[in-house]
Amino acid sequence: MNTERDSRFELLRIIACVLIVFNHYASHGVLMINQSDEYMLWAQGAFFNRLFVMLLTPGGRVGVAVFFMLSGYYLINNNKKHNWTGIISHTYYYAIVCSIIAVICFFCGNPARYTTYGICTSVLKYVCIPISSSGWWFVTVYILLLFGMPLINTYIDQIGKRRFIFILLYLWIFAYGLGGAFETPFNLLFRGCFFYLIGGFFRKYYAPKKEQFQLLRVGGFICSWISCSMISFFSASQIIELHADKTGQTVALSLVENLLFIPICAILLFSIALNTRMNKNTIVNNLAGYSFGVYLFHDSDLTRNIVWTIARVQKQYQSESCAFMAVITCLGIIAIACLFEWIYKAFYARIKERIYRCNSIDAVTKADT
């Protein structure tokens, strides 16, 4: 298998990471998703600010879908063992970093409003069991998917294109679409599996046509993104107007959003990258290697509220320059996260080098004896 990094997909990885960060600016900084005052701040903003925030909301789901599709594209034909130590050490590093930041902030103003019990249990959970603690759901789902990957790949190899399409349709409608709309217990796992298989389908059965239909793909992506944003805008308005968490109408709209527009956006964005001509770009390839660290740093349960509170997102939202400030804030958070990722890479590289040297010395010693 060719392991050389494709700059088209590395650029796509960067774009997906940026989309996720901007989505979290909207969902955690303004919309207050899954909190008691959900959508209350958003409803108080000017119309342009409300519209701008909703235009950011598809980014999280689309970006995550792209990451799983990239995994499927590269791993669907690969049943070899993977380097678990890299994923585990990466996650533990950020668990420690986020725990230290949370404790420092707790004693310096407590912007996230943690209780003593809350900060102690959260830090203990992150330091001891960061992968299984659901603090980073993407990591948990990704590792579970890797466990099942050999079985999934072997089964896909044994079936034809028609049965593969049937499986995708079933996952799309029932496991992903309805599961996401009704928030079933395993909908996140099925989401990862669904987009993993879509990426695998691209790998096995799709022949890139390069520049053909690129404008049509871009136009379809933009229209789908705007449609998804408008559904979110209307649903949030209905929730505020009716003073209800959910209505039959908002559930139906959520189903349309998940079944149609999110998959269409992710598939078209992936297809645009696949059909683009791009030479190898070392800078893009290196920057893409920071994307996982950016995600781990800015979206842990420990630091999520701290990041957006310190950034004063709520105050930004009330200003006329909300869009400009959002861009500056998100780019700043990405830059800070990249700094921590650079520290990790430098530290981890030295550890690996020492282990390699020790193994080499042991090998030479055994050969001499």
Protein Blocks (a to p, Z undefined) as FASTA:
>chain_A
ZZbdcfklmmmmmmmmmmmmmmmmmmmmmnopoiakgoklmmmpcfklmmmmmmmmmmmm
mmmmmmmmmmmmmmmmpcbdcdfklmmmmmmmmmmmmmmmmmmmmmnopanopafklmmm
mmmmmmmmmmlnomammlmmmmmmmmmmmmmmmmmmmpcfklmmmmmmmmmmmmmmmmmm
nopaklmmmmmmmmmmmmmmmmmmpccehjnoklmmmmmmmmmmmmmmmmmmmmmmmmmm
nopabdfklmmmmmmmmmmmmmmmmmmmmmmmmmpccdddfklmmmmmmmmmmmmmmmcf
klmmmmmmmnommmmmmpmklmmmmmmmmmmmmmmmmmmmmmmmmmmmmmmmmmmmmmmm
mmmmmmmZZ
